[in-house]
Amino acid sequence: MKSEYYTSVIRIKGSEHHAMVPVKSDQPIDRSHFIEISKVLSRIYVGVPLDRGDIICSNILNTGVNIIVTKSIES
């Protein structure tokens, strides 16, 4: 199977200016996991402040891959 970086957005709670923040996997992951990862992340809300590189979900689906924030968001 082909591996590539997973990218998406996650909803934010507590920010007046932002509703979502972009996220990505910290290493390539098999594309067969993308739908399940999307399902997991769709249930997550994160609070502010967020710094670029913060881990949102560690070891997602027991793959050893972390999902990290790619944009800093102030409160």
Predicted model as a PDB file, atoms N, CA, C, CB and O in Angstrom, pLDDT in the B-factor column:
MODEL        1                                                                  
ATOM      1  N   MET A   1       0.829  -1.191   0.000  1.00 72.00           N  
ATOM      2  CA  MET A   1       0.000   0.000   0.000  1.00 72.00           C  
ATOM      3  C   MET A   1       0.869   1.248   0.000  1.00 72.00           C  
ATOM      4  CB  MET A   1      -0.941   0.002   1.206  1.00 72.00           C  
ATOM      5  O   MET A   1       2.020   1.232   0.434  1.00 72.00           O  
ATOM      6  N   LYS A   2       0.288   2.316  -0.495  1.00 90.00           N  
ATOM      7  CA  LYS A   2       1.009   3.576  -0.586  1.00 90.00           C  
ATOM      8  C   LYS A   2       0.879   4.374   0.710  1.00 90.00           C  
ATOM      9  CB  LYS A   2       0.496   4.397  -1.769  1.00 90.00           C  
ATOM     10  O   LYS A   2      -0.214   4.493   1.264  1.00 90.00           O  
ATOM     11  N   SER A   3       1.997   4.920   1.191  1.00 92.00           N  
ATOM     12  CA  SER A   3       1.987   5.755   2.385  1.00 92.00           C  
ATOM     13  C   SER A   3       2.172   7.207   1.993  1.00 92.00           C  
ATOM     14  CB  SER A   3       3.083   5.317   3.374  1.00 92.00           C  
ATOM     15  O   SER A   3       2.942   7.524   1.087  1.00 92.00           O  
ATOM     16  N   GLU A   4       1.456   8.093   2.686  1.00 97.00           N  
ATOM     17  CA  GLU A   4       1.634   9.525   2.498  1.00 97.00           C  
ATOM     18  C   GLU A   4       1.167  10.249   3.752  1.00 97.00           C  
ATOM     19  CB  GLU A   4       0.863  10.025   1.248  1.00 97.00           C  
ATOM     20  O   GLU A   4       0.537   9.654   4.626  1.00 97.00           O  
ATOM     21  N   TYR A   5       1.481  11.545   3.832  1.00 98.00           N  
ATOM     22  CA  TYR A   5       1.061  12.337   4.976  1.00 98.00           C  
ATOM     23  C   TYR A   5      -0.444  12.547   4.931  1.00 98.00           C  
ATOM     24  CB  TYR A   5       1.798  13.688   5.007  1.00 98.00           C  
ATOM     25  O   TYR A   5      -1.013  12.805   3.870  1.00 98.00           O  
ATOM     26  N   TYR A   6      -1.083  12.436   6.084  1.00 98.00           N  
ATOM     27  CA  TYR A   6      -2.514  12.679   6.216  1.00 98.00           C  
ATOM     28  C   TYR A   6      -2.702  14.135   6.630  1.00 98.00           C  
ATOM     29  CB  TYR A   6      -3.172  11.699   7.254  1.00 98.00           C  
ATOM     30  O   TYR A   6      -2.024  14.597   7.548  1.00 98.00           O  
ATOM     31  N   THR A   7      -3.597  14.864   5.985  1.00 98.00           N  
ATOM     32  CA  THR A   7      -3.900  16.244   6.361  1.00 98.00           C  
ATOM     33  C   THR A   7      -5.405  16.406   6.514  1.00 98.00           C  
ATOM     34  CB  THR A   7      -3.346  17.245   5.311  1.00 98.00           C  
ATOM     35  O   THR A   7      -6.190  15.762   5.816  1.00 98.00           O  
ATOM     36  N   SER A   8      -5.793  17.277   7.439  1.00 98.00           N  
ATOM     37  CA  SER A   8      -7.211  17.512   7.697  1.00 98.00           C  
ATOM     38  C   SER A   8      -7.354  18.769   8.537  1.00 98.00           C  
ATOM     39  CB  SER A   8      -7.864  16.291   8.408  1.00 98.00           C  
ATOM     40  O   SER A   8      -6.401  19.533   8.689  1.00 98.00           O  
ATOM     41  N   VAL A   9      -8.552  18.986   9.087  1.00 97.00           N  
ATOM     42  CA  VAL A   9      -8.803  20.065  10.040  1.00 97.00           C  
ATOM     43  C   VAL A   9      -9.560  19.492  11.236  1.00 97.00           C  
ATOM     44  CB  VAL A   9      -9.607  21.233   9.376  1.00 97.00           C  
ATOM     45  O   VAL A   9     -10.261  18.487  11.121  1.00 97.00           O  
ATOM     46  N   ILE A  10      -9.404  20.152  12.389  1.00 97.00           N  
ATOM     47  CA  ILE A  10     -10.099  19.767  13.607  1.00 97.00           C  
ATOM     48  C   ILE A  10     -10.808  20.997  14.156  1.00 97.00           C  
ATOM     49  CB  ILE A  10      -9.114  19.164  14.660  1.00 97.00           C  
ATOM     50  O   ILE A  10     -10.304  22.117  14.064  1.00 97.00           O  
ATOM     51  N   ARG A  11     -11.982  20.769  14.727  1.00 96.00           N  
ATOM     52  CA  ARG A  11     -12.768  21.871  15.273  1.00 96.00           C  
ATOM     53  C   ARG A  11     -12.153  22.415  16.562  1.00 96.00           C  
ATOM     54  CB  ARG A  11     -14.202  21.417  15.530  1.00 96.00           C  
ATOM     55  O   ARG A  11     -11.536  21.685  17.338  1.00 96.00           O  
ATOM     56  N   ILE A  12     -12.341  23.721  16.765  1.00 95.00           N  
ATOM     57  CA  ILE A  12     -11.802  24.423  17.933  1.00 95.00           C  
ATOM     58  C   ILE A  12     -12.943  24.885  18.822  1.00 95.00           C  
ATOM     59  CB  ILE A  12     -10.929  25.627  17.503  1.00 95.00           C  
ATOM     60  O   ILE A  12     -13.982  25.329  18.332  1.00 95.00           O  
ATOM     61  N   LYS A  13     -12.747  24.781  20.132  1.00 93.00           N  
ATOM     62  CA  LYS A  13     -13.658  25.363  21.120  1.00 93.00           C  
ATOM     63  C   LYS A  13     -12.956  26.550  21.771  1.00 93.00           C  
ATOM     64  CB  LYS A  13     -14.094  24.302  22.198  1.00 93.00           C  
ATOM     65  O   LYS A  13     -11.760  26.481  22.056  1.00 93.00           O  
ATOM     66  N   GLY A  14     -13.685  27.634  22.007  1.00 86.00           N  
ATOM     67  CA  GLY A  14     -13.147  28.742  22.789  1.00 86.00           C  
ATOM     68  C   GLY A  14     -12.432  29.824  22.011  1.00 86.00           C  
ATOM     69  O   GLY A  14     -11.789  30.678  22.622  1.00 86.00           O  
ATOM     70  N   SER A  15     -12.513  29.827  20.702  1.00 86.00           N  
ATOM     71  CA  SER A  15     -11.892  30.888  19.913  1.00 86.00           C  
ATOM     72  C   SER A  15     -12.980  31.686  19.206  1.00 86.00           C  
ATOM     73  CB  SER A  15     -10.881  30.302  18.886  1.00 86.00           C  
ATOM     74  O   SER A  15     -13.866  31.115  18.570  1.00 86.00           O  
ATOM     75  N   GLU A  16     -12.907  33.013  19.324  1.00 88.00           N  
ATOM     76  CA  GLU A  16     -13.888  33.873  18.669  1.00 88.00           C  
ATOM     77  C   GLU A  16     -13.602  34.017  17.172  1.00 88.00           C  
ATOM     78  CB  GLU A  16     -13.904  35.247  19.333  1.00 88.00           C  
ATOM     79  O   GLU A  16     -14.506  34.309  16.389  1.00 88.00           O  
ATOM     80  N   HIS A  17     -12.347  33.812  16.780  1.00 91.00           N  
ATOM     81  CA  HIS A  17     -11.932  34.091  15.409  1.00 91.00           C  
ATOM     82  C   HIS A  17     -11.717  32.863  14.540  1.00 91.00           C  
ATOM     83  CB  HIS A  17     -10.691  34.875  15.431  1.00 91.00           C  
ATOM     84  O   HIS A  17     -11.677  32.976  13.315  1.00 91.00           O  
ATOM     85  N   HIS A  18     -11.579  31.699  15.148  1.00 93.00           N  
ATOM     86  CA  HIS A  18     -11.291  30.485  14.385  1.00 93.00           C  
ATOM     87  C   HIS A  18     -12.257  29.370  14.775  1.00 93.00           C  
ATOM     88  CB  HIS A  18      -9.832  30.034  14.611  1.00 93.00           C  
ATOM     89  O   HIS A  18     -12.569  29.185  15.951  1.00 93.00           O  
ATOM     90  N   ALA A  19     -12.721  28.636  13.776  1.00 95.00           N  
ATOM     91  CA  ALA A  19     -13.600  27.495  14.027  1.00 95.00           C  
ATOM     92  C   ALA A  19     -12.851  26.177  13.867  1.00 95.00           C  
ATOM     93  CB  ALA A  19     -14.804  27.531  13.083  1.00 95.00           C  
ATOM     94  O   ALA A  19     -13.243  25.160  14.439  1.00 95.00           O  
ATOM     95  N   MET A  20     -11.761  26.201  13.080  1.00 96.00           N  
ATOM     96  CA  MET A  20     -11.005  24.975  12.808  1.00 96.00           C  
ATOM     97  C   MET A  20      -9.512  25.289  12.751  1.00 96.00           C  
ATOM     98  CB  MET A  20     -11.472  24.320  11.481  1.00 96.00           C  
ATOM     99  O   MET A  20      -9.099  26.431  12.551  1.00 96.00           O  
ATOM    100  N   VAL A  21      -8.724  24.237  12.932  1.00 97.00           N  
ATOM    101  CA  VAL A  21      -7.274  24.351  12.833  1.00 97.00           C  
ATOM    102  C   VAL A  21      -6.765  23.213  11.945  1.00 97.00           C  
ATOM    103  CB  VAL A  21      -6.601  24.309  14.253  1.00 97.00           C  
ATOM    104  O   VAL A  21      -7.230  22.080  12.064  1.00 97.00           O  
ATOM    105  N   PRO A  22      -5.810  23.512  11.053  1.00 98.00           N  
ATOM    106  CA  PRO A  22      -5.261  22.448  10.205  1.00 98.00           C  
ATOM    107  C   PRO A  22      -4.341  21.516  10.993  1.00 98.00           C  
ATOM    108  CB  PRO A  22      -4.496  23.054   9.025  1.00 98.00           C  
ATOM    109  O   PRO A  22      -3.606  21.946  11.882  1.00 98.00           O  
ATOM    110  N   VAL A  23      -4.403  20.227  10.643  1.00 98.00           N  
ATOM    111  CA  VAL A  23      -3.569  19.216  11.282  1.00 98.00           C  
ATOM    112  C   VAL A  23      -2.987  18.292  10.213  1.00 98.00           C  
ATOM    113  CB  VAL A  23      -4.383  18.404  12.329  1.00 98.00           C  
ATOM    114  O   VAL A  23      -3.468  18.254   9.080  1.00 98.00           O  
ATOM    115  N   LYS A  24      -1.949  17.552  10.589  1.00 98.00           N  
ATOM    116  CA  LYS A  24      -1.369  16.559   9.687  1.00 98.00           C  
ATOM    117  C   LYS A  24      -0.701  15.472  10.507  1.00 98.00           C  
ATOM    118  CB  LYS A  24      -0.355  17.212   8.713  1.00 98.00           C  
ATOM    119  O   LYS A  24      -0.472  15.629  11.706  1.00 98.00           O  
ATOM    120  N   SER A  25      -0.394  14.376   9.847  1.00 98.00           N  
ATOM    121  CA  SER A  25       0.362  13.306  10.507  1.00 98.00           C  
ATOM    122  C   SER A  25       1.825  13.732  10.573  1.00 98.00           C  
ATOM    123  CB  SER A  25       0.205  11.935   9.746  1.00 98.00           C  
ATOM    124  O   SER A  25       2.301  14.458   9.700  1.00 98.00           O  
ATOM    125  N   ASP A  26       2.537  13.284  11.604  1.00 97.00           N  
ATOM    126  CA  ASP A  26       3.941  13.670  11.735  1.00 97.00           C  
ATOM    127  C   ASP A  26       4.878  12.778  10.921  1.00 97.00           C  
ATOM    128  CB  ASP A  26       4.347  13.635  13.192  1.00 97.00           C  
ATOM    129  O   ASP A  26       6.087  13.008  10.878  1.00 97.00           O  
ATOM    130  N   GLN A  27       4.308  11.760  10.277  1.00 97.00           N  
ATOM    131  CA  GLN A  27       5.076  10.908   9.367  1.00 97.00           C  
ATOM    132  C   GLN A  27       4.106  10.253   8.387  1.00 97.00           C  
ATOM    133  CB  GLN A  27       5.898   9.826  10.156  1.00 97.00           C  
ATOM    134  O   GLN A  27       2.907  10.195   8.660  1.00 97.00           O  
ATOM    135  N   PRO A  28       4.590   9.770   7.276  1.00 97.00           N  
ATOM    136  CA  PRO A  28       3.678   9.127   6.317  1.00 97.00           C  
ATOM    137  C   PRO A  28       2.964   7.933   6.950  1.00 97.00           C  
ATOM    138  CB  PRO A  28       4.450   8.672   5.064  1.00 97.00           C  
ATOM    139  O   PRO A  28       3.521   7.223   7.787  1.00 97.00           O  
ATOM    140  N   ILE A  29       1.725   7.738   6.527  1.00 97.00           N  
ATOM    141  CA  ILE A  29       0.900   6.645   7.054  1.00 97.00           C  
ATOM    142  C   ILE A  29       0.203   5.972   5.877  1.00 97.00           C  
ATOM    143  CB  ILE A  29      -0.147   7.167   8.109  1.00 97.00           C  
ATOM    144  O   ILE A  29      -0.097   6.616   4.872  1.00 97.00           O  
ATOM    145  N   ASP A  30      -0.046   4.696   6.009  1.00 96.00           N  
ATOM    146  CA  ASP A  30      -0.695   3.934   4.942  1.00 96.00           C  
ATOM    147  C   ASP A  30      -2.065   4.533   4.627  1.00 96.00           C  
ATOM    148  CB  ASP A  30      -0.835   2.446   5.340  1.00 96.00           C  
ATOM    149  O   ASP A  30      -2.851   4.803   5.535  1.00 96.00           O  
ATOM    150  N   ARG A  31      -2.345   4.736   3.358  1.00 95.00           N  
ATOM    151  CA  ARG A  31      -3.613   5.357   2.940  1.00 95.00           C  
ATOM    152  C   ARG A  31      -4.840   4.552   3.352  1.00 95.00           C  
ATOM    153  CB  ARG A  31      -3.622   5.540   1.441  1.00 95.00           C  
ATOM    154  O   ARG A  31      -5.935   5.107   3.442  1.00 95.00           O  
ATOM    155  N   SER A  32      -4.680   3.266   3.601  1.00 95.00           N  
ATOM    156  CA  SER A  32      -5.821   2.443   4.008  1.00 95.00           C  
ATOM    157  C   SER A  32      -6.376   2.874   5.368  1.00 95.00           C  
ATOM    158  CB  SER A  32      -5.414   0.969   4.057  1.00 95.00           C  
ATOM    159  O   SER A  32      -7.496   2.497   5.711  1.00 95.00           O  
ATOM    160  N   HIS A  33      -5.628   3.648   6.145  1.00 96.00           N  
ATOM    161  CA  HIS A  33      -6.075   4.126   7.455  1.00 96.00           C  
ATOM    162  C   HIS A  33      -6.809   5.466   7.383  1.00 96.00           C  
ATOM    163  CB  HIS A  33      -4.889   4.253   8.382  1.00 96.00           C  
ATOM    164  O   HIS A  33      -7.392   5.890   8.381  1.00 96.00           O  
ATOM    165  N   PHE A  34      -6.797   6.135   6.248  1.00 97.00           N  
ATOM    166  CA  PHE A  34      -7.305   7.504   6.154  1.00 97.00           C  
ATOM    167  C   PHE A  34      -8.773   7.643   6.568  1.00 97.00           C  
ATOM    168  CB  PHE A  34      -7.139   8.004   4.747  1.00 97.00           C  
ATOM    169  O   PHE A  34      -9.114   8.601   7.262  1.00 97.00           O  
ATOM    170  N   ILE A  35      -9.636   6.737   6.175  1.00 97.00           N  
ATOM    171  CA  ILE A  35     -11.056   6.862   6.513  1.00 97.00           C  
ATOM    172  C   ILE A  35     -11.263   6.702   8.021  1.00 97.00           C  
ATOM    173  CB  ILE A  35     -11.893   5.814   5.743  1.00 97.00           C  
ATOM    174  O   ILE A  35     -12.019   7.466   8.622  1.00 97.00           O  
ATOM    175  N   GLU A  36     -10.608   5.730   8.630  1.00 97.00           N  
ATOM    176  CA  GLU A  36     -10.743   5.537  10.076  1.00 97.00           C  
ATOM    177  C   GLU A  36     -10.166   6.717  10.854  1.00 97.00           C  
ATOM    178  CB  GLU A  36     -10.049   4.243  10.505  1.00 97.00           C  
ATOM    179  O   GLU A  36     -10.731   7.126  11.868  1.00 97.00           O  
ATOM    180  N   ILE A  37      -9.059   7.260  10.390  1.00 97.00           N  
ATOM    181  CA  ILE A  37      -8.481   8.441  11.042  1.00 97.00           C  
ATOM    182  C   ILE A  37      -9.460   9.606  10.961  1.00 97.00           C  
ATOM    183  CB  ILE A  37      -7.125   8.827  10.389  1.00 97.00           C  
ATOM    184  O   ILE A  37      -9.642  10.331  11.938  1.00 97.00           O  
ATOM    185  N   SER A  38     -10.086   9.789   9.812  1.00 97.00           N  
ATOM    186  CA  SER A  38     -11.075  10.866   9.648  1.00 97.00           C  
ATOM    187  C   SER A  38     -12.232  10.710  10.630  1.00 97.00           C  
ATOM    188  CB  SER A  38     -11.613  10.885   8.209  1.00 97.00           C  
ATOM    189  O   SER A  38     -12.707  11.694  11.196  1.00 97.00           O  
ATOM    190  N   LYS A  39     -12.680   9.482  10.829  1.00 97.00           N  
ATOM    191  CA  LYS A  39     -13.771   9.227  11.775  1.00 97.00           C  
ATOM    192  C   LYS A  39     -13.366   9.598  13.199  1.00 97.00           C  
ATOM    193  CB  LYS A  39     -14.195   7.753  11.719  1.00 97.00           C  
ATOM    194  O   LYS A  39     -14.143  10.213  13.929  1.00 97.00           O  
ATOM    195  N   VAL A  40     -12.156   9.226  13.590  1.00 96.00           N  
ATOM    196  CA  VAL A  40     -11.668   9.545  14.935  1.00 96.00           C  
ATOM    197  C   VAL A  40     -11.563  11.054  15.111  1.00 96.00           C  
ATOM    198  CB  VAL A  40     -10.298   8.879  15.194  1.00 96.00           C  
ATOM    199  O   VAL A  40     -12.038  11.595  16.110  1.00 96.00           O  
ATOM    200  N   LEU A  41     -10.954  11.732  14.163  1.00 97.00           N  
ATOM    201  CA  LEU A  41     -10.724  13.172  14.290  1.00 97.00           C  
ATOM    202  C   LEU A  41     -12.020  13.979  14.212  1.00 97.00           C  
ATOM    203  CB  LEU A  41      -9.769  13.639  13.209  1.00 97.00           C  
ATOM    204  O   LEU A  41     -12.081  15.090  14.738  1.00 97.00           O  
ATOM    205  N   SER A  42     -13.047  13.445  13.570  1.00 96.00           N  
ATOM    206  CA  SER A  42     -14.311  14.177  13.468  1.00 96.00           C  
ATOM    207  C   SER A  42     -14.993  14.321  14.825  1.00 96.00           C  
ATOM    208  CB  SER A  42     -15.248  13.475  12.491  1.00 96.00           C  
ATOM    209  O   SER A  42     -15.863  15.176  14.987  1.00 96.00           O  
ATOM    210  N   ARG A  43     -14.616  13.509  15.789  1.00 96.00           N  
ATOM    211  CA  ARG A  43     -15.215  13.554  17.126  1.00 96.00           C  
ATOM    212  C   ARG A  43     -14.438  14.439  18.093  1.00 96.00           C  
ATOM    213  CB  ARG A  43     -15.310  12.158  17.692  1.00 96.00           C  
ATOM    214  O   ARG A  43     -14.847  14.611  19.241  1.00 96.00           O  
ATOM    215  N   ILE A  44     -13.318  15.004  17.636  1.00 94.00           N  
ATOM    216  CA  ILE A  44     -12.433  15.754  18.527  1.00 94.00           C  
ATOM    217  C   ILE A  44     -12.656  17.258  18.398  1.00 94.00           C  
ATOM    218  CB  ILE A  44     -10.971  15.417  18.230  1.00 94.00           C  
ATOM    219  O   ILE A  44     -12.759  17.797  17.295  1.00 94.00           O  
ATOM    220  N   TYR A  45     -12.729  17.928  19.560  1.00 94.00           N  
ATOM    221  CA  TYR A  45     -12.679  19.390  19.651  1.00 94.00           C  
ATOM    222  C   TYR A  45     -11.441  19.715  20.471  1.00 94.00           C  
ATOM    223  CB  TYR A  45     -14.001  20.003  20.304  1.00 94.00           C  
ATOM    224  O   TYR A  45     -11.149  19.024  21.446  1.00 94.00           O  
ATOM    225  N   VAL A  46     -10.706  20.762  20.089  1.00 96.00           N  
ATOM    226  CA  VAL A  46      -9.534  21.174  20.857  1.00 96.00           C  
ATOM    227  C   VAL A  46      -9.735  22.597  21.354  1.00 96.00           C  
ATOM    228  CB  VAL A  46      -8.241  21.067  20.004  1.00 96.00           C  
ATOM    229  O   VAL A  46     -10.442  23.387  20.727  1.00 96.00           O  
ATOM    230  N   GLY A  47      -9.118  22.918  22.470  1.00 94.00           N  
ATOM    231  CA  GLY A  47      -9.182  24.257  23.029  1.00 94.00           C  
ATOM    232  C   GLY A  47      -7.970  25.075  22.636  1.00 94.00           C  
ATOM    233  O   GLY A  47      -6.935  24.532  22.250  1.00 94.00           O  
ATOM    234  N   VAL A  48      -8.108  26.383  22.737  1.00 94.00           N  
ATOM    235  CA  VAL A  48      -7.012  27.291  22.435  1.00 94.00           C  
ATOM    236  C   VAL A  48      -6.339  27.704  23.743  1.00 94.00           C  
ATOM    237  CB  VAL A  48      -7.518  28.537  21.649  1.00 94.00           C  
ATOM    238  O   VAL A  48      -6.980  27.607  24.790  1.00 94.00           O  
ATOM    239  N   PRO A  49      -5.103  28.151  23.745  1.00 94.00           N  
ATOM    240  CA  PRO A  49      -4.236  28.379  22.587  1.00 94.00           C  
ATOM    241  C   PRO A  49      -3.600  27.083  22.077  1.00 94.00           C  
ATOM    242  CB  PRO A  49      -3.145  29.381  22.944  1.00 94.00           C  
ATOM    243  O   PRO A  49      -3.451  26.110  22.816  1.00 94.00           O  
ATOM    244  N   LEU A  50      -3.232  27.100  20.804  1.00 95.00           N  
ATOM    245  CA  LEU A  50      -2.559  25.979  20.164  1.00 95.00           C  
ATOM    246  C   LEU A  50      -1.267  26.481  19.522  1.00 95.00           C  
ATOM    247  CB  LEU A  50      -3.483  25.301  19.107  1.00 95.00           C  
ATOM    248  O   LEU A  50      -1.249  27.542  18.899  1.00 95.00           O  
ATOM    249  N   ASP A  51      -0.208  25.726  19.673  1.00 96.00           N  
ATOM    250  CA  ASP A  51       1.063  26.060  19.039  1.00 96.00           C  
ATOM    251  C   ASP A  51       1.356  25.064  17.932  1.00 96.00           C  
ATOM    252  CB  ASP A  51       2.211  26.078  20.071  1.00 96.00           C  
ATOM    253  O   ASP A  51       1.051  23.877  18.047  1.00 96.00           O  
ATOM    254  N   ARG A  52       1.951  25.566  16.859  1.00 97.00           N  
ATOM    255  CA  ARG A  52       2.329  24.693  15.754  1.00 97.00           C  
ATOM    256  C   ARG A  52       3.188  23.547  16.290  1.00 97.00           C  
ATOM    257  CB  ARG A  52       3.089  25.488  14.650  1.00 97.00           C  
ATOM    258  O   ARG A  52       4.165  23.779  17.002  1.00 97.00           O  
ATOM    259  N   GLY A  53       2.822  22.317  15.946  1.00 97.00           N  
ATOM    260  CA  GLY A  53       3.566  21.151  16.403  1.00 97.00           C  
ATOM    261  C   GLY A  53       2.947  20.459  17.603  1.00 97.00           C  
ATOM    262  O   GLY A  53       3.370  19.360  17.962  1.00 97.00           O  
ATOM    263  N   ASP A  54       1.937  21.085  18.242  1.00 97.00           N  
ATOM    264  CA  ASP A  54       1.253  20.430  19.359  1.00 97.00           C  
ATOM    265  C   ASP A  54       0.634  19.108  18.882  1.00 97.00           C  
ATOM    266  CB  ASP A  54       0.156  21.365  19.961  1.00 97.00           C  
ATOM    267  O   ASP A  54       0.068  19.035  17.791  1.00 97.00           O  
ATOM    268  N   ILE A  55       0.748  18.090  19.698  1.00 97.00           N  
ATOM    269  CA  ILE A  55       0.161  16.783  19.365  1.00 97.00           C  
ATOM    270  C   ILE A  55      -1.306  16.779  19.770  1.00 97.00           C  
ATOM    271  CB  ILE A  55       0.929  15.620  20.072  1.00 97.00           C  
ATOM    272  O   ILE A  55      -1.639  16.997  20.935  1.00 97.00           O  
ATOM    273  N   ILE A  56      -2.176  16.529  18.804  1.00 96.00           N  
ATOM    274  CA  ILE A  56      -3.617  16.451  19.049  1.00 96.00           C  
ATOM    275  C   ILE A  56      -4.006  15.021  19.412  1.00 96.00           C  
ATOM    276  CB  ILE A  56      -4.413  16.930  17.808  1.00 96.00           C  
ATOM    277  O   ILE A  56      -4.818  14.804  20.311  1.00 96.00           O  
ATOM    278  N   CYS A  57      -3.434  14.060  18.724  1.00 96.00           N  
ATOM    279  CA  CYS A  57      -3.743  12.657  18.965  1.00 96.00           C  
ATOM    280  C   CYS A  57      -2.446  11.857  18.790  1.00 96.00           C  
ATOM    281  CB  CYS A  57      -4.875  12.142  17.992  1.00 96.00           C  
ATOM    282  O   CYS A  57      -1.873  11.822  17.702  1.00 96.00           O  
ATOM    283  N   SER A  58      -1.997  11.223  19.860  1.00 97.00           N  
ATOM    284  CA  SER A  58      -0.759  10.452  19.755  1.00 97.00           C  
ATOM    285  C   SER A  58      -1.069   8.991  19.440  1.00 97.00           C  
ATOM    286  CB  SER A  58       0.059  10.558  21.058  1.00 97.00           C  
ATOM    287  O   SER A  58      -2.056   8.432  19.918  1.00 97.00           O  
ATOM    288  N   ASN A  59      -0.221   8.397  18.640  1.00 97.00           N  
ATOM    289  CA  ASN A  59      -0.327   6.982  18.275  1.00 97.00           C  
ATOM    290  C   ASN A  59      -1.727   6.626  17.752  1.00 97.00           C  
ATOM    291  CB  ASN A  59       0.014   6.106  19.482  1.00 97.00           C  
ATOM    292  O   ASN A  59      -2.336   5.657  18.206  1.00 97.00           O  
ATOM    293  N   ILE A  60      -2.214   7.396  16.822  1.00 97.00           N  
ATOM    294  CA  ILE A  60      -3.574   7.201  16.308  1.00 97.00           C  
ATOM    295  C   ILE A  60      -3.733   5.805  15.702  1.00 97.00           C  
ATOM    296  CB  ILE A  60      -3.911   8.277  15.254  1.00 97.00           C  
ATOM    297  O   ILE A  60      -2.900   5.368  14.909  1.00 97.00           O  
ATOM    298  N   LEU A  61      -4.781   5.126  16.071  1.00 96.00           N  
ATOM    299  CA  LEU A  61      -5.103   3.765  15.620  1.00 96.00           C  
ATOM    300  C   LEU A  61      -3.949   2.783  15.839  1.00 96.00           C  
ATOM    301  CB  LEU A  61      -5.478   3.785  14.147  1.00 96.00           C  
ATOM    302  O   LEU A  61      -3.791   1.826  15.082  1.00 96.00           O  
ATOM    303  N   ASN A  62      -3.150   3.025  16.869  1.00 96.00           N  
ATOM    304  CA  ASN A  62      -1.995   2.172  17.186  1.00 96.00           C  
ATOM    305  C   ASN A  62      -1.029   2.026  16.017  1.00 96.00           C  
ATOM    306  CB  ASN A  62      -2.470   0.802  17.616  1.00 96.00           C  
ATOM    307  O   ASN A  62      -0.452   0.959  15.808  1.00 96.00           O  
ATOM    308  N   THR A  63      -0.857   3.104  15.257  1.00 95.00           N  
ATOM    309  CA  THR A  63       0.047   3.080  14.104  1.00 95.00           C  
ATOM    310  C   THR A  63       1.419   3.646  14.433  1.00 95.00           C  
ATOM    311  CB  THR A  63      -0.557   3.856  12.954  1.00 95.00           C  
ATOM    312  O   THR A  63       2.352   3.511  13.641  1.00 95.00           O  
ATOM    313  N   GLY A  64       1.553   4.281  15.598  1.00 96.00           N  
ATOM    314  CA  GLY A  64       2.804   4.947  15.949  1.00 96.00           C  
ATOM    315  C   GLY A  64       2.908   6.342  15.367  1.00 96.00           C  
ATOM    316  O   GLY A  64       3.940   6.997  15.510  1.00 96.00           O  
ATOM    317  N   VAL A  65       1.855   6.805  14.711  1.00 97.00           N  
ATOM    318  CA  VAL A  65       1.833   8.118  14.071  1.00 97.00           C  
ATOM    319  C   VAL A  65       1.039   9.083  14.942  1.00 97.00           C  
ATOM    320  CB  VAL A  65       1.223   8.034  12.642  1.00 97.00           C  
ATOM    321  O   VAL A  65      -0.017   8.735  15.470  1.00 97.00           O  
ATOM    322  N   ASN A  66       1.561  10.304  15.086  1.00 98.00           N  
ATOM    323  CA  ASN A  66       0.876  11.354  15.836  1.00 98.00           C  
ATOM    324  C   ASN A  66       0.230  12.335  14.873  1.00 98.00           C  
ATOM    325  CB  ASN A  66       1.855  12.087  16.779  1.00 98.00           C  
ATOM    326  O   ASN A  66       0.731  12.552  13.771  1.00 98.00           O  
ATOM    327  N   ILE A  67      -0.896  12.933  15.294  1.00 98.00           N  
ATOM    328  CA  ILE A  67      -1.539  13.991  14.532  1.00 98.00           C  
ATOM    329  C   ILE A  67      -1.184  15.311  15.216  1.00 98.00           C  
ATOM    330  CB  ILE A  67      -3.104  13.779  14.443  1.00 98.00           C  
ATOM    331  O   ILE A  67      -1.436  15.484  16.409  1.00 98.00           O  
ATOM    332  N   ILE A  68      -0.601  16.238  14.460  1.00 98.00           N  
ATOM    333  CA  ILE A  68      -0.106  17.490  15.021  1.00 98.00           C  
ATOM    334  C   ILE A  68      -0.760  18.704  14.368  1.00 98.00           C  
ATOM    335  CB  ILE A  68       1.402  17.570  14.865  1.00 98.00           C  
ATOM    336  O   ILE A  68      -1.233  18.645  13.233  1.00 98.00           O  
ATOM    337  N   VAL A  69      -0.773  19.812  15.125  1.00 98.00           N  
ATOM    338  CA  VAL A  69      -1.312  21.086  14.636  1.00 98.00           C  
ATOM    339  C   VAL A  69      -0.272  21.717  13.704  1.00 98.00           C  
ATOM    340  CB  VAL A  69      -1.667  22.057  15.833  1.00 98.00           C  
ATOM    341  O   VAL A  69       0.927  21.659  13.976  1.00 98.00           O  
ATOM    342  N   THR A  70      -0.742  22.324  12.595  1.00 97.00           N  
ATOM    343  CA  THR A  70       0.188  22.951  11.656  1.00 97.00           C  
ATOM    344  C   THR A  70       0.091  24.472  11.640  1.00 97.00           C  
ATOM    345  CB  THR A  70      -0.058  22.422  10.270  1.00 97.00           C  
ATOM    346  O   THR A  70       0.765  25.126  10.845  1.00 97.00           O  
ATOM    347  N   LYS A  71      -0.757  25.053  12.526  1.00 96.00           N  
ATOM    348  CA  LYS A  71      -0.890  26.498  12.603  1.00 96.00           C  
ATOM    349  C   LYS A  71      -1.130  26.896  14.058  1.00 96.00           C  
ATOM    350  CB  LYS A  71      -2.045  27.001  11.688  1.00 96.00           C  
ATOM    351  O   LYS A  71      -1.952  26.286  14.741  1.00 96.00           O  
ATOM    352  N   SER A  72      -0.422  27.910  14.529  1.00 95.00           N  
ATOM    353  CA  SER A  72      -0.633  28.406  15.888  1.00 95.00           C  
ATOM    354  C   SER A  72      -1.919  29.234  15.940  1.00 95.00           C  
ATOM    355  CB  SER A  72       0.582  29.251  16.361  1.00 95.00           C  
ATOM    356  O   SER A  72      -2.193  30.028  15.040  1.00 95.00           O  
ATOM    357  N   ILE A  73      -2.701  29.042  17.002  1.00 93.00           N  
ATOM    358  CA  ILE A  73      -3.952  29.772  17.213  1.00 93.00           C  
ATOM    359  C   ILE A  73      -3.915  30.354  18.627  1.00 93.00           C  
ATOM    360  CB  ILE A  73      -5.211  28.838  17.009  1.00 93.00           C  
ATOM    361  O   ILE A  73      -3.764  29.618  19.602  1.00 93.00           O  
ATOM    362  N   GLU A  74      -4.053  31.666  18.734  1.00 88.00           N  
ATOM    363  CA  GLU A  74      -4.099  32.332  20.034  1.00 88.00           C  
ATOM    364  C   GLU A  74      -5.509  32.274  20.598  1.00 88.00           C  
ATOM    365  CB  GLU A  74      -3.625  33.794  19.920  1.00 88.00           C  
ATOM    366  O   GLU A  74      -6.465  32.050  19.855  1.00 88.00           O  
ATOM    367  N   SER A  75      -5.646  32.473  21.897  1.00 77.00           N  
ATOM    368  CA  SER A  75      -6.969  32.435  22.507  1.00 77.00           C  
ATOM    369  C   SER A  75      -7.743  33.721  22.307  1.00 77.00           C  
ATOM    370  CB  SER A  75      -6.848  32.148  23.971  1.00 77.00           C  
ATOM    371  O   SER A  75      -8.879  33.837  22.769  1.00 77.00           O  
TER     372      SER A  75                                                      
ENDMDL                                                                          
END                                                                             
